[in-house]
Amino acid sequence: MTDVVAEVSTTIAAPRSAVWHALTDAELSSEYTLGGATVETDWQVGSPVTWTGEWNGQEFRDKGEILANEPEQRLSYSHWSPMGGTDDAPENYHVVTLSLDEADGGTLVTLTQTNLDGSVSDDDREHRADFERNWATMLADLRSVAER
């Protein structure tokens, strides 16, 4: 069983199609990704995904792979950032999964962060609140984009 490192959710007053569009449109994604990163991918399962931008005055280029693409239902990708100070190795990747469900007046979006190997490290436990705060900010920004 995969242990959850972090989990946040929000209800967006928009249909799943609008939320999905905001999630998978490269131009819109820079409006809600942390640091305003530019996302490059074709969103096909197995395809690479990169995020490039600047965070606290430092340029970054994060990378991962699309793991699931179920239109208007679930999007999942792996993610590794050299800014974390870890080696580019499978045990240092995490998995972000966004699930979209019907909700009164819109779409419930639930984001979970796990590790690629299914474990939770002491470092994950220590930074869980930070992860959840960052993801909650991202979901709030996604809400603003999808509700326009």
Residue frames as a rotation matrix with the C-alpha (Angstrom) as fourth column:
MET 1
0.578 0.816 0.000 0.00
0.816 -0.578 0.000 0.00
0.000 0.000 -1.000 0.00
THR 2
-0.316 -0.634 0.705 1.17
0.606 -0.707 -0.364 3.50
0.730 0.312 0.608 -0.83
ASP 3
-0.025 0.233 -0.972 1.29
0.927 -0.358 -0.110 5.88
-0.373 -0.904 -0.207 2.11
VAL 4
0.611 0.334 0.718 0.14
0.602 -0.784 -0.149 9.44
0.513 0.523 -0.680 1.55
VAL 5
-0.511 -0.837 -0.197 2.73
0.830 -0.420 -0.368 12.15
0.225 -0.351 0.909 2.20
ALA 6
-0.851 0.286 -0.440 0.27
-0.091 -0.907 -0.412 15.05
-0.517 -0.310 0.798 1.81
GLU 7
-0.499 0.755 0.425 -3.36
0.847 0.321 0.425 15.54
0.185 0.572 -0.799 0.82
VAL 8
-0.746 0.348 -0.568 -5.47
-0.072 -0.890 -0.451 18.63
-0.662 -0.296 0.688 0.15
SER 9
-0.464 0.638 0.615 -8.79
0.885 0.307 0.349 19.26
0.034 0.707 -0.707 -1.55
THR 10
-0.756 0.332 -0.564 -11.03
-0.171 -0.932 -0.319 22.09
-0.632 -0.144 0.762 -2.66
THR 11
0.058 0.816 0.575 -14.35
0.808 0.300 -0.507 22.51
-0.587 0.494 -0.642 -4.39
ILE 12
-0.901 -0.354 -0.251 -14.25
0.098 -0.730 0.676 24.55
-0.423 0.585 0.692 -7.58
ALA 13
0.046 0.980 -0.196 -17.45
0.024 -0.197 -0.980 26.20
-0.999 0.040 -0.032 -8.81
ALA 14
-0.114 -0.108 -0.988 -16.97
-0.971 -0.198 0.134 24.95
-0.210 0.974 -0.082 -12.36
PRO 15
0.897 0.442 -0.021 -17.73
-0.432 0.865 -0.254 21.74
-0.094 0.237 0.967 -14.26
ARG 16
0.468 -0.739 0.485 -15.09
0.214 0.627 0.749 19.02
-0.858 -0.246 0.451 -14.46
SER 17
0.545 -0.260 0.797 -14.47
0.835 0.092 -0.542 19.90
0.068 0.961 0.267 -18.11
ALA 18
0.805 -0.235 0.545 -13.39
-0.130 -0.966 -0.225 23.44
0.579 0.111 -0.808 -17.15
VAL 19
0.692 -0.576 0.435 -11.17
-0.521 0.018 0.853 22.17
-0.499 -0.817 -0.288 -14.33
TRP 20
0.493 -0.494 0.716 -9.63
0.565 0.808 0.169 19.57
-0.662 0.322 0.677 -16.63
HIS 21
0.708 -0.199 0.678 -8.95
0.546 -0.455 -0.703 22.22
0.448 0.868 -0.214 -19.26
ALA 22
0.790 -0.420 0.447 -7.20
-0.555 -0.800 0.230 24.41
0.261 -0.430 -0.864 -16.68
LEU 23
0.611 -0.562 0.558 -5.12
-0.226 0.552 0.803 21.43
-0.759 -0.617 0.211 -15.51
THR 24
0.219 -0.490 0.844 -3.94
0.661 0.711 0.241 20.41
-0.718 0.505 0.479 -18.97
ASP 25
0.851 0.032 0.525 -3.62
0.435 -0.603 -0.669 23.70
0.295 0.797 -0.527 -20.85
ALA 26
-0.016 -0.984 -0.180 0.04
0.970 0.028 -0.242 24.79
0.243 -0.178 0.954 -20.86
GLU 27
-0.440 -0.141 0.887 -0.77
0.188 -0.980 -0.062 28.50
0.878 0.139 0.458 -20.96
LEU 28
0.514 0.729 0.452 -3.25
-0.353 -0.301 0.886 28.33
0.782 -0.615 0.103 -18.10
SER 29
0.683 -0.223 -0.695 -1.07
0.600 0.713 0.362 26.07
0.415 -0.665 0.621 -15.96
SER 30
-0.422 -0.896 0.138 1.56
0.658 -0.408 -0.633 28.78
0.623 -0.177 0.762 -15.53
GLU 31
-0.146 0.458 0.877 -1.11
-0.384 -0.843 0.377 30.83
0.912 -0.282 0.299 -13.74
TYR 32
0.751 0.518 0.410 -1.46
-0.570 0.194 0.798 28.33
0.334 -0.833 0.441 -10.89
THR 33
0.568 -0.608 -0.555 1.77
0.559 0.779 -0.282 26.32
0.604 -0.150 0.783 -10.73
LEU 34
0.753 -0.352 -0.556 4.09
0.431 -0.375 0.821 27.27
-0.497 -0.858 -0.131 -7.90
GLY 35
-0.225 -0.892 -0.392 6.49
0.261 -0.443 0.858 29.91
-0.939 0.091 0.332 -9.06
GLY 36
0.511 0.504 -0.696 4.51
-0.514 -0.470 -0.717 30.41
-0.689 0.724 0.019 -12.27
ALA 37
-0.441 -0.778 0.447 6.42
-0.148 0.554 0.819 27.57
-0.885 0.295 -0.359 -13.88
THR 38
0.006 0.330 -0.944 6.13
-1.000 -0.024 -0.014 26.81
-0.027 0.944 0.330 -17.56
VAL 39
0.065 0.117 0.991 4.88
-0.287 0.953 -0.093 23.25
-0.956 -0.278 0.096 -18.02
GLU 40
-0.153 -0.142 -0.978 5.95
-0.988 0.049 0.148 21.26
0.027 0.989 -0.148 -21.08
THR 41
-0.738 -0.008 0.674 4.36
-0.084 0.993 -0.080 17.90
-0.669 -0.116 -0.734 -21.90
ASP 42
-0.724 0.580 -0.374 1.84
-0.456 0.005 0.890 16.30
0.518 0.815 0.261 -24.23
TRP 43
-0.216 0.610 0.762 0.02
-0.957 0.024 -0.290 14.80
-0.195 -0.792 0.579 -21.19
GLN 44
0.487 0.351 -0.800 0.18
-0.568 0.823 0.015 11.28
0.664 0.447 0.600 -22.67
VAL 45
0.885 -0.142 0.443 0.93
-0.303 0.547 0.781 8.43
-0.353 -0.825 0.441 -20.25
GLY 46
0.549 -0.777 0.309 4.67
0.757 0.618 0.210 7.70
-0.354 0.119 0.928 -20.32
SER 47
0.453 -0.356 0.817 5.58
0.509 -0.649 -0.565 11.13
0.732 0.672 -0.113 -21.70
PRO 48
-0.530 -0.685 -0.500 8.06
0.832 -0.308 -0.461 13.40
0.162 -0.660 0.734 -19.93
VAL 49
0.722 0.626 0.295 6.90
0.523 -0.773 0.360 16.55
0.453 -0.106 -0.885 -18.18
THR 50
-0.456 -0.868 -0.197 9.09
0.835 -0.340 -0.433 19.49
0.309 -0.362 0.879 -17.20
TRP 51
0.815 0.551 -0.178 8.49
0.577 -0.747 0.330 22.59
0.048 -0.372 -0.927 -15.11
THR 52
-0.324 -0.930 0.174 10.82
0.888 -0.363 -0.282 25.53
0.325 0.064 0.943 -15.62
GLY 53
0.682 0.541 0.491 10.79
0.337 -0.829 0.446 28.82
0.649 -0.139 -0.748 -13.81
GLU 54
-0.470 -0.787 0.399 12.22
-0.029 -0.438 -0.898 30.79
0.882 -0.434 0.183 -10.94
TRP 55
0.649 0.612 -0.452 11.67
0.430 0.195 0.881 30.26
0.628 -0.767 -0.136 -7.22
ASN 56
0.858 -0.285 -0.428 13.07
0.287 -0.427 0.858 32.67
-0.427 -0.858 -0.285 -4.63
GLY 57
0.600 -0.599 -0.530 15.44
-0.687 -0.725 0.041 34.13
-0.409 0.339 -0.847 -7.21
GLN 58
-0.496 -0.774 0.393 16.79
-0.459 0.618 0.638 30.75
-0.737 0.136 -0.662 -8.32
GLU 59
-0.041 0.437 -0.899 16.07
-0.979 0.161 0.123 29.21
0.199 0.885 0.421 -11.72
PHE 60
-0.349 -0.037 0.936 14.80
-0.436 0.891 -0.127 25.64
-0.830 -0.452 -0.327 -11.72
ARG 61
-0.198 0.340 -0.919 13.97
-0.880 0.351 0.320 22.83
0.432 0.872 0.230 -14.11
ASP 62
-0.295 0.228 0.928 11.95
-0.625 0.689 -0.368 20.07
-0.723 -0.688 -0.061 -12.48
LYS 63
-0.514 0.105 -0.851 11.02
-0.763 0.397 0.509 16.90
0.392 0.912 -0.124 -14.28
GLY 64
-0.358 0.437 0.825 8.80
-0.467 0.681 -0.564 13.86
-0.808 -0.587 -0.039 -14.19
GLU 65
-0.984 0.121 -0.133 6.63
-0.044 0.558 0.829 11.53
0.175 0.821 -0.544 -16.22
ILE 66
-0.200 0.977 0.073 2.89
-0.958 -0.210 0.193 11.37
0.204 -0.032 0.979 -16.88
LEU 67
-0.944 -0.179 0.278 1.58
-0.275 0.893 -0.356 8.31
-0.185 -0.413 -0.892 -15.02
ALA 68
-0.425 0.868 0.255 -2.19
0.816 0.490 -0.307 8.55
-0.391 0.078 -0.917 -15.59
ASN 69
-0.903 0.269 -0.337 -4.45
-0.371 -0.881 0.292 10.63
-0.218 0.388 0.895 -17.79
GLU 70
-0.543 0.830 0.123 -8.14
0.838 0.545 0.021 9.88
-0.050 0.115 -0.992 -17.42
PRO 71
-0.783 0.121 0.610 -9.84
0.159 -0.909 0.385 12.96
0.601 0.398 0.693 -18.89
GLU 72
-0.121 0.716 0.688 -12.01
-0.563 -0.620 0.546 14.86
0.817 -0.321 0.478 -16.43
GLN 73
0.838 0.422 -0.347 -11.32
-0.001 0.636 0.772 12.21
0.546 -0.646 0.533 -13.74
ARG 74
0.800 -0.598 -0.044 -7.67
0.195 0.190 0.962 11.75
-0.567 -0.779 0.269 -12.79
LEU 75
0.706 -0.705 0.062 -4.25
-0.196 -0.279 -0.940 13.12
0.680 0.652 -0.335 -13.69
SER 76
0.881 -0.465 0.088 -1.09
0.053 0.282 0.958 11.74
-0.470 -0.839 0.273 -12.13
TYR 77
0.684 -0.729 0.025 2.59
-0.083 -0.112 -0.990 12.43
0.725 0.675 -0.137 -12.68
SER 78
0.446 -0.657 -0.608 5.92
0.894 0.295 0.337 11.85
-0.042 -0.694 0.719 -11.04
HIS 79
0.839 -0.168 0.518 8.02
-0.061 -0.974 -0.217 14.83
0.541 0.150 -0.827 -9.99
TRP 80
0.354 -0.790 -0.500 11.61
0.919 0.195 0.342 15.49
-0.173 -0.581 0.795 -8.97
SER 81
0.938 -0.083 0.336 13.25
-0.005 -0.974 -0.227 18.84
0.346 0.211 -0.914 -8.29
PRO 82
0.078 -0.980 -0.184 17.00
0.644 0.190 -0.741 19.41
0.761 -0.060 0.646 -8.08
MET 83
-0.105 -0.073 0.992 16.18
-0.448 -0.887 -0.113 22.25
0.888 -0.456 0.060 -5.66
GLY 84
0.871 0.476 0.121 15.39
-0.342 0.412 0.844 19.58
0.352 -0.777 0.522 -3.07
GLY 85
0.143 -0.930 0.338 19.08
-0.990 -0.128 0.066 18.74
-0.018 -0.344 -0.939 -2.91
THR 86
0.317 0.019 0.948 18.57
-0.269 0.961 0.070 15.07
-0.910 -0.277 0.309 -3.73
ASP 87
-0.800 -0.599 0.038 19.99
-0.204 0.330 0.922 12.88
-0.565 0.729 -0.386 -6.49
ASP 88
-0.051 0.735 -0.676 17.92
-0.999 -0.047 0.024 12.23
-0.014 0.677 0.736 -9.60
ALA 89
-0.950 -0.214 -0.226 16.98
-0.199 0.976 -0.087 8.72
0.239 -0.038 -0.970 -8.48
PRO 90
-0.306 0.920 -0.247 13.60
0.146 0.301 0.942 6.93
0.941 0.252 -0.227 -8.27
GLU 91
-0.128 0.264 -0.956 13.55
0.957 0.284 -0.050 7.03
0.259 -0.922 -0.289 -4.47
ASN 92
-0.741 -0.215 -0.636 13.63
0.440 -0.871 -0.218 10.84
-0.507 -0.442 0.740 -4.63
TYR 93
-0.825 0.541 0.163 10.61
-0.092 -0.414 0.905 11.25
0.557 0.732 0.392 -6.89
HIS 94
-0.678 0.725 0.120 7.15
-0.036 0.130 -0.991 11.88
-0.734 -0.676 -0.062 -5.60
VAL 95
-0.734 0.553 0.394 3.83
0.617 0.301 0.727 11.27
0.284 0.777 -0.562 -7.31
VAL 96
-0.782 0.561 -0.272 1.14
-0.357 -0.761 -0.542 13.93
-0.511 -0.327 0.795 -7.57
THR 97
-0.734 0.638 0.234 -2.39
0.652 0.565 0.505 12.72
0.189 0.523 -0.831 -8.28
LEU 98
-0.812 0.564 -0.149 -5.30
-0.506 -0.808 -0.301 15.05
-0.290 -0.169 0.942 -8.94
SER 99
-0.745 0.648 0.157 -8.75
0.666 0.735 0.125 13.44
-0.034 0.198 -0.980 -8.76
LEU 100
-0.847 0.531 0.019 -11.86
-0.515 -0.829 0.219 15.23
0.132 0.176 0.976 -9.99
ASP 101
-0.728 0.672 -0.137 -15.29
0.686 0.710 -0.160 14.30
-0.010 -0.211 -0.977 -8.61
GLU 102
-0.142 0.788 0.600 -18.75
0.307 -0.541 0.783 15.78
0.941 0.295 -0.166 -8.90
ALA 103
-0.755 -0.006 -0.655 -19.69
0.643 -0.198 -0.740 18.07
-0.125 -0.980 0.153 -6.01
ASP 104
0.374 0.908 -0.188 -22.63
0.866 -0.415 -0.279 20.30
-0.332 -0.058 -0.942 -5.21
GLY 105
0.885 0.094 -0.455 -22.13
-0.005 -0.977 -0.212 23.35
-0.465 0.190 -0.865 -7.38
GLY 106
0.503 -0.729 -0.465 -18.98
-0.864 -0.407 -0.297 22.17
0.027 0.551 -0.834 -9.09
THR 107
0.567 -0.463 -0.681 -15.99
-0.028 0.815 -0.578 19.87
0.823 0.347 0.449 -8.92
LEU 108
0.875 -0.372 0.311 -14.21
-0.313 0.056 0.948 18.46
-0.370 -0.927 -0.067 -5.91
VAL 109
0.514 -0.802 -0.304 -10.47
-0.281 0.177 -0.943 18.35
0.810 0.570 -0.134 -6.62
THR 110
0.914 -0.297 0.277 -8.35
-0.180 0.317 0.931 16.18
-0.364 -0.901 0.236 -4.35
LEU 111
0.464 -0.851 -0.246 -4.58
-0.534 -0.047 -0.844 16.29
0.707 0.523 -0.476 -4.63
THR 112
0.946 -0.259 0.196 -2.42
-0.015 0.567 0.824 13.61
-0.324 -0.782 0.532 -3.05
GLN 113
0.309 -0.925 -0.221 1.34
-0.831 -0.149 -0.537 13.46
0.464 0.349 -0.815 -2.88
THR 114
0.942 -0.133 0.309 3.01
-0.044 0.862 0.506 10.11
-0.333 -0.490 0.806 -2.41
ASN 115
-0.049 -0.983 -0.175 6.50
-0.742 -0.081 0.666 8.82
-0.669 0.162 -0.725 -3.03
LEU 116
0.073 0.048 -0.996 7.27
-0.937 0.346 -0.052 6.78
0.342 0.937 0.071 -6.13
ASP 117
-0.697 -0.428 -0.576 8.32
-0.247 0.896 -0.368 3.82
0.674 -0.114 -0.730 -3.98
GLY 118
0.181 0.919 -0.350 5.19
0.172 0.321 0.931 4.02
0.968 -0.229 -0.100 -1.78
SER 119
-0.144 -0.311 -0.939 7.01
0.952 0.216 -0.218 4.92
0.271 -0.925 0.265 1.43
VAL 120
0.818 0.235 0.525 6.92
0.068 -0.946 0.316 7.97
0.571 -0.223 -0.790 3.67
SER 121
-0.125 -0.964 -0.235 10.24
0.600 0.115 -0.792 9.21
0.790 -0.240 0.564 4.98
ASP 122
-0.020 0.011 -1.000 11.02
0.944 -0.330 -0.022 11.07
-0.330 -0.944 -0.004 8.19
ASP 123
-0.914 -0.348 -0.210 11.72
0.245 -0.884 0.398 14.13
-0.324 0.312 0.893 6.00
ASP 124
-0.581 0.784 0.218 8.22
0.251 -0.082 0.964 13.78
0.774 0.615 -0.149 4.47
ARG 125
0.198 0.668 -0.717 6.65
0.914 0.138 0.382 13.68
0.354 -0.731 -0.583 7.92
GLU 126
-0.358 -0.457 -0.814 8.65
0.752 -0.658 0.039 16.73
-0.554 -0.598 0.579 8.98
HIS 127
-0.940 -0.121 -0.319 7.59
-0.076 -0.836 0.543 18.74
-0.333 0.535 0.777 5.90
ARG 128
-0.519 0.802 0.295 4.00
0.855 0.489 0.176 17.51
-0.003 0.343 -0.939 5.49
ALA 129
0.282 0.663 -0.693 2.51
0.628 -0.674 -0.389 20.85
-0.725 -0.326 -0.606 6.63
ASP 130
-0.359 -0.490 -0.794 4.74
-0.312 -0.739 0.597 22.71
-0.880 0.462 0.112 4.14
PHE 131
-0.965 0.035 0.258 3.74
0.242 0.487 0.839 20.37
-0.096 0.873 -0.479 1.31
GLU 132
-0.198 0.979 0.038 0.06
0.974 0.201 -0.107 20.76
-0.113 0.016 -0.993 2.14
ARG 133
0.176 0.207 -0.962 0.33
0.265 -0.951 -0.156 24.55
-0.948 -0.228 -0.223 2.43
ASN 134
-0.701 -0.513 -0.496 2.02
-0.346 -0.363 0.865 24.75
-0.623 0.778 0.077 -1.00
TRP 135
-0.872 0.410 0.266 -0.51
0.478 0.602 0.639 22.41
0.102 0.685 -0.722 -2.61
ALA 136
0.025 0.918 -0.396 -3.43
0.870 -0.215 -0.444 24.30
-0.492 -0.334 -0.804 -1.03
THR 137
-0.128 -0.165 -0.978 -2.07
-0.175 -0.967 0.185 27.52
-0.976 0.195 0.095 -2.56
MET 138
-0.958 -0.259 -0.124 -1.80
-0.177 0.189 0.966 25.82
-0.226 0.947 -0.227 -5.94
LEU 139
-0.556 0.814 0.167 -5.39
0.830 0.538 0.147 24.53
0.030 0.220 -0.975 -5.71
ALA 140
0.137 0.585 -0.800 -6.67
0.508 -0.735 -0.450 27.99
-0.851 -0.344 -0.397 -4.72
ASP 141
-0.437 -0.373 -0.819 -4.96
-0.474 -0.678 0.562 29.43
-0.764 0.634 0.119 -7.79
LEU 142
-0.972 0.167 0.167 -6.34
0.235 0.648 0.724 26.60
0.012 0.743 -0.669 -9.94
ARG 143
-0.166 0.965 -0.201 -9.81
0.875 0.050 -0.482 27.46
-0.455 -0.256 -0.853 -8.61
SER 144
0.017 0.132 -0.991 -9.37
-0.060 -0.989 -0.133 31.08
-0.998 0.062 -0.008 -9.68
VAL 145
-0.800 -0.385 -0.461 -8.33
-0.475 -0.064 0.878 30.03
-0.368 0.921 -0.132 -13.18
ALA 146
-0.889 0.441 0.119 -11.07
0.447 0.785 0.430 27.40
0.096 0.436 -0.895 -13.66
GLU 147
-0.129 0.903 -0.409 -13.85
0.815 -0.138 -0.563 29.62
-0.565 -0.406 -0.719 -12.31
ARG 148
-0.606 -0.127 -0.786 -13.18
-0.184 -0.938 0.293 32.47
-0.774 0.322 0.545 -14.76
